[in-house]
Amino acid sequence: MKPIVECVPNFSEGRNQAVVNALTAAVRAVKGVALLDQHMDADHHRSVLTFAGPPDLVGQAAFEAVRTAIGLIDLKSHSGQHPRVGAADVVPFIPLRESTMAQCIELAKHVGARIGSELKVPVFLYERACSEPDRATLEAIRRGGLEGLGTRMRTDSRWVPDYGPCALHPTAGAIAVGARPPLIAFNVILETTDLSIAHAIAKKIRSSEGGLPSVKALGFELRSRGQVQVSMNLTNFRETPIHTAYEAVKQEAAQRGVSISGSELVGLIPQEALTETAAHDLQLGRLASDQVLEKRMNLGEEL
């Protein structure tokens, strides 16, 4: 059985459907790669694609999508709720069937080197592919936003990028390319417009503040809905299952007199994680069978 890896790039565009269509077309143009999912969010002004296939083909599809993003997205005119440092902001590679983390690390380095040399965008390797422990996390790379990263690149030798020029691209910024295990992107929407409540709950539950293990969390305003959101990345769903994260947010919200409006998944969820949480009510507004990673892989004719 041939090795299969997954790529889940995040792009700083969530409002222009034509741009997102161009990104998906770039992925679909690489024969042998299956586009498994796409998610577009206007409030976050961000889109997430999920695709999978043999490592070399997934690497080519990622490069083509990044090339497309750099040509179409201008960060100078971008405003959105989600932190970002690049037009093509994050490109992680994830080992799936018959593939290893070592293969994904080498793939991240190969694609990162191409982006730096051919597209002239500074590349920072992160997570398992990182070259510098101090910048292994996205939080470290995004600290201070685009301006903060640019300042560090100019003034701190520890922030010379792994590939590409030592200056931000004028319209595309920088990009983080890495390798990581599967994670679950899970949002809980609160019945309030008070952003401080979402911030407080996120701070309480995230692991960096002594909260739940393997949970990253931020609070965001959803202006289009008149609500706020606790946005989470569950980096190890075996340590903190999705229902545990949901109940923690629900409990913290109740203590502040706020109810839960609903929850949502961004992208796909492993079958194991879904089975583990099946008996719990997460108030998911939509959970289709094609949001299960293994189901989407089975539907991908190329795989």
Long-range contacts (C-beta under 8 A, 24 or more apart in sequence): 1-97, 1-98, 2-54, 2-98, 3-54, 3-55, 3-97, 3-98, 3-99, 3-100, 3-103, 4-52, 4-53, 4-54, 4-96, 4-97, 4-98, 4-99, 4-297, 4-303, 5-52, 5-53, 5-54, 5-55, 5-58, 5-93, 5-94, 5-95, 5-96, 5-99, 5-103, 5-104, 5-107, 6-36, 6-50, 6-51, 6-52, 6-58, 6-93, 6-94, 6-95, 6-96, 6-182, 6-293, 7-49, 7-50, 7-51, 7-52, 7-58, 7-61, 7-62, 7-91, 7-92, 7-93, 7-94, 8-48, 8-49, 8-50, 8-92, 8-94, 8-267, 9-48, 9-49, 9-62, 9-65, 9-66, 9-88, 9-89, 9-90, 9-91, 9-92, 10-46, 10-47, 10-48, 10-84, 10-89, 10-90, 10-91, 11-46, 11-47, 11-48, 11-49, 11-65, 11-69, 11-73, 11-87, 11-88, 11-89, 12-45, 12-46, 12-69, 12-73, 12-75, 12-78, 12-80, 12-84, 12-86, 12-87, 12-88, 12-89, 13-45, 13-46, 13-47, 13-69, 13-72, 13-73, 13-78, 13-87, 14-40, 14-41, 14-42, 14-43, 14-44, 14-45, 14-46, 14-47, 14-80, 15-42, 15-45, 19-72, 19-73, 20-47, 22-68, 22-72, 23-47, 23-49, 23-65, 23-68, 23-69, 24-49, 25-68, 26-61, 26-64, 26-65, 26-67, 26-68, 27-51, 27-61, 27-64, 27-65, 29-61, 29-64, 30-57, 30-60, 30-61, 30-64, 31-57, 31-302, 32-57, 32-302, 33-57, 33-58, 33-60, 33-61, 33-302, 34-296, 34-297, 34-299, 34-300, 34-301, 34-302, 34-303, 36-268, 36-293, 36-296, 36-297, 36-300, 37-267, 37-268, 37-290, 37-291, 37-296, 39-266, 39-267, 41-82, 41-266, 42-224, 43-80, 43-81, 43-220, 43-221, 43-222, 43-223, 43-224, 43-225, 44-80, 44-81, 44-82, 44-220, 45-78, 45-79, 45-80, 45-81, 45-82, 46-80, 46-82, 46-84, 46-89, 48-185, 48-266, 48-267, 50-267, 50-268, 50-296, 52-96, 52-297, 52-300, 52-303, 53-300, 53-302, 53-303, 55-93, 55-99, 55-103, 55-104, 55-107, 58-93, 58-107, 59-93, 59-107, 59-110, 59-111, 62-91, 62-93, 62-111, 63-111, 63-114, 63-115, 66-91, 66-115, 66-119, 66-121, 66-175, 67-119, 69-172, 70-119, 70-121, 70-169, 70-171, 70-172, 73-171, 73-172, 74-171, 75-146, 75-171, 75-172, 75-173, 76-170, 76-171, 81-220, 81-221, 81-222, 82-220, 83-142, 83-145, 83-218, 84-142, 84-146, 84-173, 85-141, 85-142, 85-145, 85-146, 85-149, 85-173, 85-174, 85-175, 85-176, 86-121, 86-169, 86-172, 86-173, 86-174, 86-175, 86-176, 87-169, 87-171, 87-172, 87-173, 88-121, 88-172, 88-175, 89-173, 89-175, 89-176, 90-126, 90-138, 90-175, 90-176, 90-177, 90-178, 91-175, 91-176, 91-177, 91-178, 92-127, 92-177, 92-178, 92-179, 92-180, 93-178, 93-179, 93-180, 94-179, 94-180, 94-181, 94-182, 95-179, 95-181, 96-293, 96-297, 97-297, 101-128, 101-179, 101-181, 104-128, 104-129, 104-179, 104-180, 105-129, 105-179, 107-179, 108-177, 108-178, 108-179, 109-162, 111-177, 112-162, 112-163, 112-177, 113-163, 115-163, 115-164, 115-175, 115-177, 116-161, 116-162, 116-163, 116-164, 116-165, 117-163, 117-164, 119-164, 119-172, 120-164, 120-165, 120-169, 121-164, 121-165, 121-169, 121-172, 121-173, 121-174, 121-175, 122-153, 122-161, 122-163, 122-164, 122-165, 122-166, 122-167, 122-168, 122-169, 122-174, 122-175, 123-161, 123-162, 123-163, 123-164, 123-174, 123-175, 123-176, 123-177, 124-161, 124-162, 124-174, 124-175, 124-176, 124-177, 125-162, 125-176, 125-177, 125-178, 126-176, 126-177, 126-178, 127-178, 127-179, 127-180, 128-178, 128-179, 128-180, 129-177, 129-178, 129-179, 130-178, 131-162, 132-158, 134-158, 135-159, 138-176, 139-208, 139-216, 141-174, 141-176, 146-173, 146-174, 149-173, 149-174, 180-235, 181-235, 181-236, 182-237, 182-270, 182-293, 183-233, 183-234, 183-235, 183-236, 183-237, 184-233, 184-234, 184-237, 184-242, 184-265, 184-269, 184-270, 184-273, 185-231, 185-232, 185-233, 185-234, 185-265, 185-266, 185-267, 186-232, 186-233, 186-234, 186-242, 186-245, 186-246, 186-263, 186-264, 186-265, 186-266, 187-229, 187-230, 187-231, 187-232, 187-263, 187-264, 187-265, 187-266, 188-229, 188-230, 188-232, 188-245, 188-246, 188-249, 188-250, 188-260, 188-262, 188-263, 189-222, 189-225, 189-227, 189-228, 189-229, 189-260, 189-261, 189-262, 189-263, 189-264, 190-227, 190-228, 190-229, 190-230, 190-253, 190-258, 190-259, 190-260, 190-261, 191-227, 191-258, 191-259, 191-260, 191-261, 192-227, 192-228, 192-258, 193-221, 193-226, 193-227, 193-228, 194-228, 194-258, 195-219, 195-220, 195-221, 195-228, 197-228, 197-253, 197-256, 197-258, 198-228, 198-229, 198-230, 200-252, 200-256, 201-230, 201-249, 201-252, 201-253, 201-256, 202-230, 202-231, 202-232, 204-252, 205-230, 205-232, 205-245, 205-248, 205-249, 205-252, 206-232, 211-248, 212-240, 212-244, 212-245, 212-248, 213-239, 213-240, 214-239, 214-240, 215-240, 215-245, 227-261, 237-270, 237-272, 237-273, 237-276, 241-273, 241-276, 241-277, 242-269, 242-273, 242-276, 242-277, 242-282, 243-276, 243-277, 243-280, 243-282, 246-280, 246-282, 247-280, 265-291, 267-291, 268-292, 268-293, 268-296, 269-293, 270-294, 271-295
